[in-house]
Amino acid sequence: PSPLPPRPPPRLSSRPRRLHGGAAAGVGMGESSSPISVILVSSGSRGNKLLFRFPFQRGPESPAAQTGKPRSRYAVNSLGDPVEDPDGDARFSDVILATILATKSDMCGKKFELKIDNVRFVGHPTLLQHAFGQISKTDPSPKREMPTMILFNVVFALRATADPSVISCLHNLSRRIAIVLQHEERRCQYLTREAKLILAIQDEVSAMSETTDGPQSPFLHILPKCKLARDLKEAYDSLCTTGVVQLHINNWLEVSFCLPHKIHNVAAAASRFIPPEAIEKSLKAIRPYHSLLLLKDERSLLAELPLDCSPALVRIIRTTSAVKNLQQLAQDADLALLQVFQLAAHLVYWGKAIVIYPLCENNVYMLSPNASICLYSPLAEEFSCQFPGHDLPSILSKFSLPVSLSEFKNPLAPPVQETQLIQMVVWMLQHRLLVQLHTYACLMVPPKEEDSRPKAEEVPFATRVGGRSLGTPSALSFGSPTSSDDLTLTSPSMENSSTELLPGGDSPVNKRMTENLLTSLSEHEREAILSLPAAHNPEDLRMFARLLHYFRGRHHLEEIMYNENMRRSHLLTLFDKFRSVLVVTNHEDPVISVFQSLQK
């Protein structure tokens, strides 16, 4: 007899997994920072209940409805249906989720985190029992029944490999929603009413499934009837798309949340993001000489603000300008500088603004490595609509190499042309097409010929030169720049160092002061500096010694100008006189560069 033909391999259906929730669910499942689902469970006199989950499967496609036997997630489905996503939570039935996510009372008020296979559940279980005796006697509700719910838990399901910062952020959102629900339960028993409605719908759908062909998902019927379910769905959809959650629980209390991993996304790869720790570190490094650049126009940004927002925030948005630093902004808005720092950090964290250096003619810009230079890109079309008669590729080509804005200035051109140039630069900065380069100086004395090898025990210059603290000043004397070259902003260091600038000639006091400032240098470094022709001028040598702690490559030119109340021309002249021992470089400011490679 002829041998039997080989058995064909089982065919897998190409039909995608059907989730009720539209495109948002598909988008969220493909990104590591997006949650897999949101789940609401409760525990009370009726036991542990899963009140709502989203996204949910339709009843006939649920694996629990097909068979009661546990299946391996690696098994091939002989019916031709696709295997469930191993990273999803669909393989967990409602009963199992209610059992594992409804914690004991001892775990309430704490972070809840549970990892099962490739799924990590994060929530903040909250106790309701303690609020029973705190019901106000003046409550206008006609009937006040004793709630049967003991605790509840709003849980977000994530991939087990999710970044710890994502886990921390979603726990924060769960805690905020829990606090609002607890408040509304104490005020008007909102959670109890919603839970009764959900359980009634579940019982009704369960009874209907006995008379129909198969089970149906109760959550499909819950969504149009339950406000709380729609709020949780909206939170999930927002986390998967924009990362900004704006909820009004019970149409009364607002829950505002920002997932920085969605807003501050690296343009080079959609799966990469800037950690919140790096964002917070950069926000703490904001200085009074920085400026705030809004990413939207004033009218659109004000329309997005809640009705009860801070009036100071509205004042900042209306007063800020790309040519105005934060110290000037504080003066014009009549606010304390510390409050301006806090509001600026708030706008940057929420992706409404970025930190830049104020626009002036000495600023040096170049094309960002992440800029889109396609001829027919959407940005090019938007630029042509915004600035008729100009095309984006031609403008960007002028910034292929580092160029100063002063090179575009034409004394014979009308003022309108300069205004349009500023507007175009602002537009390109808003869309992260340009990066600004700053000038840094680092002390580097040529080694001697006989000891060209560096000694192992030699301490680096950055360690030897302690210098003064360059933190954010706690008390500032206000001033304003008169021109782009004359950045004369008064700083607290001037009160202590202004006497050093007084012309005292070659007096013994000045000599002793200069020698004390140079004591942090090695003998070879002191000899190399003192042998320069510029060192024979006591004023230049004293100025160089006073600025010595800046010459380690960490403080750019504009920062030195602000802290020491110096003109740009004076500082550049000093760099030129001591160019034999100074290495001058140009690169981005680390505080600003964090936000330069972001995806718009």
PyMOL commands that set and color helices and strands:
alter all, ss='L'
color gray80, all
select helices_A, chain A and resi 23-29+59-61+63-66+94-101+105-107+129-134+164-188+190-211+218-222+227-240+260-263+276-284+298-304+311-319+326-333+337-349+378-386+392-397+405-408+415-430+461-464+493-501+508-517+523-530+533-536+538-546+548-550+557-564+568-577+590-593
alter helices_A, ss='H'
color red, helices_A
select strands_A, chain A and resi 37-44+47-54+112-116+119-123+126-127+149-159+244-249+253-258+291-294+353-356+364-367+403-404+434-443+552-556+582-587
alter strands_A, ss='S'
color yellow, strands_A
deselect
rebuild
show_as cartoon
